Each structure stands twice: as structure tokens, then as C-alpha cells.
Amino acid sequence: APAHPLWPEIERVTLEQLQYARLGVEGGVWQLFAEDGEMKMYKREEEVDGLAVDPLKAVHTVKGVTGREMTHYFFSPDVRFEWETTLEQMKVLETIADDTLVILQIHKRVWPASQRDALFWSHVRRVPNDTDRDAQDIWIACNHSTEHHEAPSNEGKMVRVSLTVCLVCQTSIEPPADGGPVTRDHLTCKITYCSVVNPGGWVPTSALRAVYKREYPKFLKRFTQYVKDRCDKQPILF
Ligand SMILES: CCCCCc1ccc(-c2ccc(S(=O)(=O)CCO)cc2)cc1[C@H]1C[C@H]1c1ccccn1
């Protein structure tokens, strides 16, 4: 494994997030708050120091793409402005490996709160499917807040959010009955998107929950449609 000081944390958090995502939305603690076709979005209402830090879990099924393709476009900084509408600036501060980056993002100001930025490592990996041999491998992309000497400390201009986010994808192939080639029509990608965002500075709880309710469904719907459009008519990446 690459000898980088962040590597042990990246390994630990990524695998923890994988287990957390695979728990699904059991246990009756998750409250369904948005639904759109196959996409179901759940939250838990939690406060830390009077701040709403509502963990979010979304499950979605997307036809015609693989988990590798889905996590690739989620991870890739080059295309982020094409689907992330709340982004104002983004800078890759460090390239730790071709599947591991440190990124600084400045998000558009969300009235009435002050503008936020997010500094996090971003990692994508294939996880061999240890349970079901026939199933495809699982792909996970994980973003987790970190420190970095190159990130400005903002001198009070901007509030830094802290976040842990993961996108876990499981592809299934229904091979054509006539034994013909597998095409995108035979692909189904089951997605679990998890996020915990601490807004970093006080935001009225009702305002924050309204922002989450508006922004998260829009974000996941737009992102998954973007990947479908990008992959359409392209060779399949398993
Ligand atoms: C008053 C609002 C304070 C918090 C603002 C804020 C900042 C970052 C983020 C965020 C940062 C990263 C990710 S990601 O999944 O890693 C993708 C890469 O961008 C996702 C969401 C969220 C929010 C919260 C608005 C909420 C919101 C939710 C989905 C989209 C935009 N805004």
C-alpha cells in the first residue's frame, strides 16, 4: 500500500463506510423523506452542539451503467462541475495516487447561512465480492474531511464543513436469454449514497433541513442521470 500518512485512515474509513452502507436502511431508525422513481432518500434527525447534523442514506437503482462507471464519475474532479450545481470553486491540493486525491471545494452560499468550503480526501476502490461469487465486484467512492497545509484557513471568511460521504455500487448483469452479447440493457446498478455533513457553524435547524430536503434529491437525481448520459453508447467498463 502507498506509504502516505493518510493511508491508514483512508483504508479504515473507506471500509467502515462500506459496512455502514451495506447495512441498508434497516432498524426503523431511518425516516423516508424523499422518493423519486427508484430513488428513496432517508435521514436521521441528529443534533451535535445544537447543530443539525442529519445523517442521510439514499438507495437507488440505475439501469444501463456499472458500479465502476458510477464511482468513476463521482470520483473524477474533471467532470464535477458538470453535475455538482452547488460548487463554486474546486482545487485538487494533492494527488496521493490515481485513485486517491485531496480536494478543496468552495460551495455556493446558501442563504441565510454564510458560505462554506469542504476539504477532504477522496478515494475510489473495487472491493471483490466475498459473499456471492457470481455477483460483480462492489465499487466504493469515499470522501472524508481532512487537514491539509495548502488549504487556506479562511481567516473567518468561510465556514468549513466536515463531512463523510460514500457512494457504494453493486452491478448485476441479467445475461440475454439468447446467449447474445451483454449490452447496457442487461445492466443494473444498485447504489447506496451515504452522507453526514456537519455545517461547521450555526445554521437555523429548520433552514438547514429545508436545504437538505431540496438539495440532496436534486443532487443524486442529477448525478445519476449525468452518468447514464455519459455512458450511453460507450463501451461498458466493468
Ligand atoms: C447552510 C448549508 C451548510 C452546508 C452546505 C453543504 C456543503 C457541502 C455539501 C456537500 C459536499 C460534498 C458532497 S459529495 O457527495 O462529496 C460530492 C462532491 O461535491 C455532498 C454535499 C452539502 C451541504 C449541504 C447543503 C446541502 C447540500 C446537499 C447536497 C448538495 C449540496 N448541498
The ligand as a Gaussian input file, in Angstrom:
#p B3LYP/6-31G(d) Opt

LIG

0 1
 C      -26.275000      26.037000       5.025000
 C      -25.716000      24.815000       4.355000
 C      -24.466000      24.313000       5.085000
 C      -23.917000      23.025000       4.452000
 C      -23.721000      23.242000       2.949000
 C      -23.185000      21.969000       2.287000
 C      -21.839000      21.907000       1.940000
 C      -21.322000      20.808000       1.289000
 C      -22.172000      19.732000       0.973000
 C      -21.656000      18.548000       0.237000
 C      -20.288000      18.394000      -0.034000
 C      -19.835000      17.291000      -0.752000
 C      -20.721000      16.360000      -1.232000
 S      -20.139000      14.973000      -2.123000
 O      -21.178000      13.967000      -2.066000
 O      -18.850000      14.637000      -1.628000
 C      -19.998000      15.386000      -3.845000
 C      -18.838000      16.276000      -4.120000
 O      -19.243000      17.612000      -4.003000
 C      -22.070000      16.482000      -0.971000
 C      -22.545000      17.583000      -0.261000
 C      -23.502000      19.751000       1.353000
 C      -24.026000      20.870000       2.015000
 C      -25.470000      20.887000       2.370000
 C      -26.290000      21.969000       1.703000
 C      -26.535000      20.536000       1.441000
 C      -26.273000      20.005000       0.110000
 C      -26.608000      18.701000      -0.171000
 C      -26.339000      18.209000      -1.417000
 C      -25.734000      19.018000      -2.340000
 C      -25.396000      20.308000      -1.992000
 N      -25.669000      20.815000      -0.770000

